[in-house]
Amino acid sequence: MAHKSTFETKFKRRKNGKTDFKRRLELLKSKKPRLVVRGSNKRYSAQVVKYNPKGDETIASAVSTELKEYGWSSGFANIPAAYLTGFLCGKKALVKGVKEAILDIGLVENIKGNRCFAALKGAIDAGLKMPADEKAFPSAERVKGMHIAEFAKKIGEENARKKFSAYFKNNSQPEKIPEYFEKTKQAIGEKLKS
């Protein structure tokens, strides 16, 4: 009969699916601020966070719902919204004096072209220096939302009203997302000059 168990229980945050401590330790060893990107089905967020033994300090933060202030109303959880959220967070970080950071995607799978990498591209385009592989980014067409506009045109007006009801409720047309994207990006750039 065995006297000692070889089984080790996981930390509470790992068991609950909130933190990968091995990955977090690797990120903290770099001693650089982290661009923490997280998403849900309704909104997307990006934060530039600095490690502190008493608790991480948030230097700059942006949530996709803040994009309303800059004229965006075409969904807050899609790829263009993730890019614009990363762009907004990057601009805010530059204003606060942060020049470089590393990406922290948490427990999200590392899949080419997903929203995490759209937010990373936004932060890099804002002026933050971050290590990244261009192959991981979504294409320029997807970042601007052309795939959404093409899909809305393809399914027709009646079906688009059902599928994109939240867009129409906010007086936004899915066919014009690339235009809204450019206007919002320009508005963020003008308001937050570093």
Rosetta blueprint (number, residue, H / E / L):
1 M L
2 A L
3 H L
4 K L
5 S L
6 T L
7 F L
8 E L
9 T L
10 K L
11 F L
12 K H
13 R H
14 R H
15 K H
16 N L
17 G L
18 K L
19 T L
20 D L
21 F H
22 K H
23 R H
24 R H
25 L H
26 E H
27 L H
28 L H
29 K H
30 S L
31 K L
32 K L
33 P L
34 R E
35 L E
36 V E
37 V E
38 R E
39 G E
40 S L
41 N L
42 K L
43 R L
44 Y E
45 S E
46 A E
47 Q E
48 V E
49 V E
50 K E
51 Y L
52 N L
53 P L
54 K L
55 G L
56 D L
57 E E
58 T E
59 I E
60 A E
61 S E
62 A E
63 V E
64 S H
65 T H
66 E H
67 L H
68 K H
69 E H
70 Y H
71 G L
72 W L
73 S L
74 S L
75 G L
76 F L
77 A L
78 N L
79 I H
80 P H
81 A H
82 A H
83 Y H
84 L H
85 T H
86 G H
87 F H
88 L H
89 C H
90 G H
91 K H
92 K H
93 A H
94 L H
95 V H
96 K L
97 G L
98 V L
99 K L
100 E E
101 A L
102 I E
103 L E
104 D E
105 I L
106 G L
107 L L
108 V L
109 E L
110 N L
111 I L
112 K L
113 G L
114 N L
115 R H
116 C H
117 F H
118 A H
119 A H
120 L H
121 K H
122 G H
123 A H
124 I H
125 D H
126 A H
127 G L
128 L L
129 K E
130 M L
131 P L
132 A L
133 D L
134 E H
135 K H
136 A H
137 F L
138 P L
139 S L
140 A H
141 E H
142 R H
143 V H
144 K H
145 G L
146 M H
147 H H
148 I H
149 A H
150 E H
151 F H
152 A H
153 K H
154 K H
155 I H
156 G H
157 E H
158 E H
159 N H
160 A H
161 R H
162 K H
163 K H
164 F L
165 S H
166 A H
167 Y H
168 F H
169 K H
170 N L
171 N L
172 S L
173 Q L
174 P H
175 E H
176 K H
177 I H
178 P H
179 E H
180 Y H
181 F H
182 E H
183 K H
184 T H
185 K H
186 Q H
187 A H
188 I H
189 G H
190 E H
191 K H
192 L L
193 K L
194 S L
